[in-house]
């Protein structure tokens, strides 16, 4: 396991990158291939299944102290609110507007997200963004109203992403990409959930629903408990 600590953007948000995260990553792919995946979110552009409980225990046993320290969390223990096996399957032309722009998961400062890449080959990773009009890279409670008002003012403008644009790719008239973390087999990244971010889904990304062929990840929400 190799841990790299990064600070990204003008706001210097912490990003933890862990390579060679689990000792037998193929066993997670095999497990995923035995599961029934379902569409369970109006926002996630794909299908999901529950990750093994043992995976959560392994992550906390391996990384809990590092996460508390690096993200300066007010806790001595962490817990999971979400832990899904995930496959992106939605064709670019079928995306809703909110799936074509970066998003944030919560305004809570101490809430973390983790993405564990379990696919082979170059199938994209995760990108982080700055909203050009407001300059925001993170959205906390003090910024929420200004951010949504700004988005509404851009809603009918010429720069709004079109259906034909599909998944966001790098800089756009409304958003500037501040960092991109490549998806590498058995790499885990952890970041604060109030960061503006999006999965990197390219023309070469497999949208297969087969976990052995598609863009398989484990997506987790981790919180102080």
C-alpha positions as a Markdown table, in Angstrom:
| # | Residue | x | y | z |
|---|---|---|---|---|
| 1 | Unk | 0.0 | 0.0 | 0.0 |
| 2 | Unk | 1.4 | 3.4 | -1.1 |
| 3 | Unk | -0.1 | 6.6 | 0.2 |
| 4 | Unk | 0.3 | 10.0 | -1.5 |
| 5 | Unk | -1.0 | 13.2 | 0.1 |
| 6 | Unk | -2.0 | 16.0 | -2.3 |
| 7 | Unk | -3.5 | 19.5 | -2.0 |
| 8 | Unk | -5.5 | 20.6 | -5.0 |
| 9 | Unk | -6.8 | 23.8 | -6.4 |
| 10 | Unk | -6.6 | 27.3 | -5.1 |
| 11 | Unk | -8.4 | 26.2 | -1.9 |
| 12 | Unk | -5.7 | 23.5 | -1.3 |
| 13 | Unk | -8.3 | 20.8 | -0.6 |
| 14 | Unk | -6.7 | 17.6 | 0.7 |
| 15 | Unk | -6.8 | 14.5 | -1.6 |
| 16 | Unk | -5.5 | 11.1 | -0.4 |
| 17 | Unk | -4.3 | 8.7 | -3.1 |
| 18 | Unk | -3.7 | 5.0 | -2.1 |
| 19 | Unk | -2.2 | 2.6 | -4.6 |
| 20 | Unk | -2.2 | -1.1 | -4.2 |
| 21 | Unk | -5.0 | -0.7 | -1.7 |
| 22 | Unk | -6.2 | -4.2 | -1.1 |
| 23 | Unk | -4.0 | -7.3 | -1.3 |
| 24 | Unk | -6.3 | -9.3 | -3.6 |
| 25 | Unk | -8.3 | -6.9 | -5.7 |
| 26 | Unk | -9.4 | -9.5 | -8.2 |
| 27 | Unk | -11.4 | -11.1 | -5.5 |
| 28 | Unk | -13.6 | -8.0 | -5.3 |
| 29 | Unk | -14.1 | -8.1 | -9.1 |
| 30 | Unk | -15.1 | -11.8 | -8.7 |
| 31 | Unk | -17.5 | -10.9 | -5.9 |
| 32 | Unk | -19.1 | -8.1 | -8.0 |
| 33 | Unk | -19.6 | -10.5 | -10.9 |
| 34 | Unk | -21.8 | -12.6 | -8.6 |
| 35 | Unk | -24.0 | -9.7 | -7.4 |
| 36 | Unk | -27.3 | -8.3 | -8.8 |
| 37 | Unk | -26.8 | -4.6 | -9.8 |
| 38 | Unk | -29.7 | -2.2 | -9.8 |
| 39 | Unk | -30.3 | 1.5 | -10.7 |
| 40 | Unk | -31.0 | 3.0 | -7.2 |
| 41 | Unk | -30.2 | 6.7 | -7.6 |
| 42 | Unk | -31.7 | 9.4 | -9.9 |
| 43 | Unk | -28.2 | 11.1 | -9.9 |
| 44 | Unk | -25.7 | 8.2 | -10.4 |
| 45 | Unk | -25.5 | 7.4 | -14.1 |
| 46 | Unk | -25.4 | 3.6 | -13.7 |
| 47 | Unk | -26.1 | 0.7 | -11.5 |
| 48 | Unk | -25.0 | -0.4 | -8.0 |
| 49 | Unk | -24.8 | -3.3 | -5.6 |
| 50 | Unk | -23.8 | -3.5 | -1.9 |
| 51 | Unk | -20.1 | -3.9 | -1.3 |
| 52 | Unk | -18.9 | -6.6 | 1.2 |
| 53 | Unk | -19.1 | -5.7 | 4.9 |
| 54 | Unk | -15.5 | -7.0 | 5.3 |
| 55 | Unk | -14.4 | -4.3 | 2.8 |
| 56 | Unk | -15.5 | -1.5 | 5.1 |
| 57 | Unk | -13.7 | -3.2 | 8.1 |
| 58 | Unk | -10.5 | -3.5 | 6.0 |
| 59 | Unk | -10.6 | 0.2 | 5.0 |
| 60 | Unk | -11.1 | 1.4 | 8.6 |
| 61 | Unk | -8.5 | -0.9 | 9.9 |
| 62 | Unk | -6.0 | 0.2 | 7.3 |
| 63 | Unk | -6.7 | 4.0 | 6.9 |
| 64 | Unk | -8.8 | 5.3 | 9.8 |
| 65 | Unk | -5.9 | 7.0 | 11.6 |
| 66 | Unk | -4.6 | 8.4 | 8.3 |
| 67 | Unk | -8.0 | 9.8 | 7.4 |
| 68 | Unk | -8.6 | 11.4 | 10.8 |
| 69 | Unk | -5.2 | 13.0 | 10.7 |
| 70 | Unk | -4.9 | 14.2 | 7.1 |
| 71 | Unk | -8.5 | 15.5 | 6.9 |
| 72 | Unk | -8.4 | 17.0 | 10.4 |
| 73 | Unk | -11.6 | 15.2 | 11.5 |
| 74 | Unk | -13.2 | 15.9 | 14.9 |
| 75 | Unk | -13.5 | 12.2 | 15.7 |
| 76 | Unk | -11.6 | 9.1 | 17.0 |
| 77 | Unk | -13.7 | 6.7 | 14.9 |
| 78 | Unk | -15.2 | 6.7 | 11.5 |
| 79 | Unk | -18.2 | 4.9 | 9.9 |
| 80 | Unk | -19.8 | 4.3 | 6.5 |
| 81 | Unk | -23.1 | 5.8 | 5.4 |
| 82 | Unk | -22.7 | 4.4 | 1.8 |
| 83 | Unk | -20.5 | 1.7 | 0.4 |
| 84 | Unk | -21.5 | 0.5 | -3.1 |
| 85 | Unk | -20.1 | -1.5 | -6.0 |
| 86 | Unk | -20.8 | 0.8 | -8.9 |
| 87 | Unk | -20.9 | 0.6 | -12.7 |
| 88 | Unk | -21.4 | 3.6 | -15.0 |
| 89 | Unk | -23.7 | 2.4 | -17.8 |
| 90 | Unk | -25.7 | 5.4 | -19.0 |
| 91 | Unk | -25.0 | 6.5 | -22.6 |
| 92 | Unk | -23.8 | 10.1 | -22.9 |
| 93 | Unk | -26.9 | 11.2 | -24.9 |
| 94 | Unk | -29.2 | 10.0 | -22.1 |
| 95 | Unk | -27.7 | 12.0 | -19.3 |
| 96 | Unk | -29.8 | 14.5 | -17.3 |
| 97 | Unk | -28.4 | 18.1 | -17.0 |
| 98 | Unk | -27.2 | 17.5 | -13.4 |
| 99 | Unk | -25.2 | 14.5 | -14.7 |
| 100 | Unk | -23.4 | 16.7 | -17.3 |
| 101 | Unk | -21.9 | 19.1 | -14.8 |
| 102 | Unk | -19.7 | 18.7 | -11.7 |
| 103 | Unk | -21.6 | 18.0 | -8.4 |
| 104 | Unk | -21.0 | 18.0 | -4.7 |
| 105 | Unk | -22.4 | 15.4 | -2.3 |
| 106 | Unk | -22.9 | 17.4 | 0.9 |
| 107 | Unk | -22.1 | 20.8 | 2.4 |
| 108 | Unk | -20.6 | 19.2 | 5.5 |
| 109 | Unk | -16.9 | 19.9 | 5.8 |
| 110 | Unk | -15.9 | 16.7 | 7.6 |
| 111 | Unk | -17.8 | 14.2 | 5.3 |
| 112 | Unk | -15.5 | 12.1 | 3.1 |
| 113 | Unk | -15.9 | 10.2 | -0.2 |
| 114 | Unk | -13.8 | 7.4 | -1.4 |
| 115 | Unk | -13.5 | 5.8 | -4.9 |
| 116 | Unk | -11.7 | 2.5 | -5.4 |
| 117 | Unk | -11.0 | 1.8 | -9.0 |
| 118 | Unk | -11.4 | -1.9 | -10.0 |
| 119 | Unk | -11.4 | -1.7 | -13.8 |
| 120 | Unk | -8.6 | -2.6 | -16.2 |
| 121 | Unk | -7.2 | -0.2 | -18.8 |
| 122 | Unk | -7.8 | 3.5 | -19.4 |
| 123 | Unk | -11.4 | 4.0 | -18.5 |
| 124 | Unk | -11.1 | 7.5 | -16.8 |
| 125 | Unk | -10.8 | 8.5 | -13.2 |
| 126 | Unk | -12.1 | 11.4 | -11.2 |
| 127 | Unk | -11.8 | 15.2 | -11.9 |
| 128 | Unk | -12.3 | 18.2 | -9.6 |
| 129 | Unk | -13.6 | 21.6 | -10.7 |
| 130 | Unk | -13.9 | 25.3 | -10.0 |
| 131 | Unk | -17.1 | 27.1 | -10.9 |
| 132 | Unk | -15.9 | 30.0 | -13.0 |
| 133 | Unk | -18.6 | 32.6 | -12.1 |
| 134 | Unk | -18.3 | 32.2 | -8.3 |
| 135 | Unk | -14.7 | 30.9 | -8.1 |
| 136 | Unk | -16.0 | 28.1 | -5.7 |
| 137 | Unk | -14.2 | 24.8 | -5.6 |
| 138 | Unk | -16.1 | 23.6 | -2.5 |
| 139 | Unk | -19.7 | 24.2 | -1.5 |
| 140 | Unk | -20.4 | 24.6 | 2.2 |
| 141 | Unk | -23.5 | 26.0 | 3.8 |
| 142 | Unk | -22.3 | 29.6 | 3.5 |
| 143 | Unk | -21.9 | 29.2 | -0.2 |
| 144 | Unk | -24.9 | 27.2 | -1.1 |
| 145 | Unk | -27.4 | 30.0 | -1.9 |
| 146 | Unk | -24.9 | 32.0 | -3.9 |
| 147 | Unk | -23.9 | 28.9 | -5.9 |
| 148 | Unk | -27.4 | 27.9 | -6.7 |
| 149 | Unk | -28.4 | 31.4 | -7.7 |
| 150 | Unk | -25.4 | 31.6 | -10.0 |
| 151 | Unk | -26.3 | 28.2 | -11.6 |
| 152 | Unk | -29.9 | 29.4 | -12.1 |
| 153 | Unk | -28.6 | 32.6 | -13.8 |
| 154 | Unk | -26.6 | 30.4 | -16.2 |
| 155 | Unk | -29.5 | 27.9 | -16.8 |
| 156 | Unk | -30.8 | 29.4 | -20.0 |
| 157 | Unk | -27.5 | 30.8 | -21.3 |
| 158 | Unk | -25.5 | 29.8 | -24.3 |
| 159 | Unk | -22.9 | 28.0 | -22.2 |
| 160 | Unk | -25.2 | 25.5 | -20.7 |
| 161 | Unk | -24.0 | 22.0 | -21.6 |
| 162 | Unk | -26.0 | 20.4 | -24.4 |
| 163 | Unk | -27.3 | 16.8 | -24.5 |
| 164 | Unk | -24.8 | 16.1 | -27.2 |
| 165 | Unk | -21.9 | 17.2 | -25.0 |
| 166 | Unk | -22.4 | 14.1 | -22.8 |
| 167 | Unk | -20.1 | 13.6 | -19.8 |
| 168 | Unk | -18.0 | 16.6 | -18.8 |
| 169 | Unk | -14.5 | 16.5 | -20.3 |
| 170 | Unk | -12.0 | 19.0 | -18.8 |
| 171 | Unk | -12.6 | 22.7 | -19.0 |
| 172 | Unk | -15.9 | 24.1 | -20.1 |
| 173 | Unk | -17.3 | 27.7 | -20.3 |
| 174 | Unk | -18.9 | 27.2 | -16.9 |
| 175 | Unk | -16.3 | 25.1 | -15.0 |
| 176 | Unk | -12.5 | 24.9 | -14.9 |
| 177 | Unk | -10.9 | 21.6 | -14.1 |
| 178 | Unk | -8.4 | 22.0 | -11.3 |
| 179 | Unk | -7.2 | 18.4 | -11.0 |
| 180 | Unk | -7.7 | 15.0 | -12.5 |
| 181 | Unk | -6.8 | 11.7 | -10.8 |
| 182 | Unk | -6.3 | 8.8 | -13.2 |
| 183 | Unk | -8.2 | 5.6 | -12.5 |
| 184 | Unk | -5.7 | 2.8 | -12.0 |
| 185 | Unk | -6.6 | -0.7 | -11.0 |
| 186 | Unk | -6.6 | -1.1 | -7.2 |
| 187 | Unk | -6.1 | 2.7 | -6.6 |
| 188 | Unk | -8.3 | 4.3 | -3.9 |
| 189 | Unk | -8.8 | 8.1 | -3.7 |
| 190 | Unk | -10.4 | 9.9 | -0.7 |
| 191 | Unk | -11.6 | 13.6 | -0.7 |
| 192 | Unk | -14.1 | 15.8 | 1.1 |
| 193 | Unk | -17.6 | 15.4 | -0.3 |
| 194 | Unk | -18.2 | 19.2 | -0.6 |
| 195 | Unk | -15.6 | 19.4 | -3.5 |
| 196 | Unk | -17.1 | 19.9 | -7.0 |
| 197 | Unk | -16.2 | 16.7 | -8.8 |
| 198 | Unk | -17.2 | 14.4 | -11.6 |
| 199 | Unk | -16.2 | 11.0 | -12.9 |
| 200 | Unk | -14.1 | 11.1 | -16.0 |
| 201 | Unk | -16.0 | 9.1 | -18.6 |
| 202 | Unk | -14.3 | 9.2 | -22.0 |
| 203 | Unk | -15.3 | 7.8 | -25.4 |
| 204 | Unk | -13.1 | 4.8 | -24.6 |
| 205 | Unk | -14.9 | 4.0 | -21.3 |
| 206 | Unk | -16.8 | 0.8 | -21.4 |
| 207 | Unk | -20.4 | 1.2 | -20.3 |
| 208 | Unk | -20.9 | -2.5 | -19.9 |
| 209 | Unk | -23.0 | -3.8 | -17.1 |
| 210 | Unk | -20.6 | -6.7 | -16.7 |
| 211 | Unk | -18.3 | -6.0 | -13.7 |
| 212 | Unk | -15.4 | -7.9 | -15.5 |
| 213 | Unk | -15.7 | -5.6 | -18.5 |
| 214 | Unk | -17.2 | -2.3 | -17.3 |
| 215 | Unk | -16.0 | 0.7 | -15.2 |
| 216 | Unk | -16.3 | -1.0 | -11.8 |
| 217 | Unk | -15.6 | 1.0 | -8.7 |
| 218 | Unk | -16.4 | 0.9 | -5.0 |
| 219 | Unk | -17.9 | 4.3 | -3.9 |
| 220 | Unk | -18.1 | 5.0 | -0.2 |
| 221 | Unk | -19.2 | 7.9 | 2.0 |
| 222 | Unk | -17.3 | 8.0 | 5.3 |
| 223 | Unk | -18.3 | 10.1 | 8.3 |
| 224 | Unk | -17.1 | 10.9 | 11.8 |
| 225 | Unk | -19.0 | 8.6 | 14.2 |
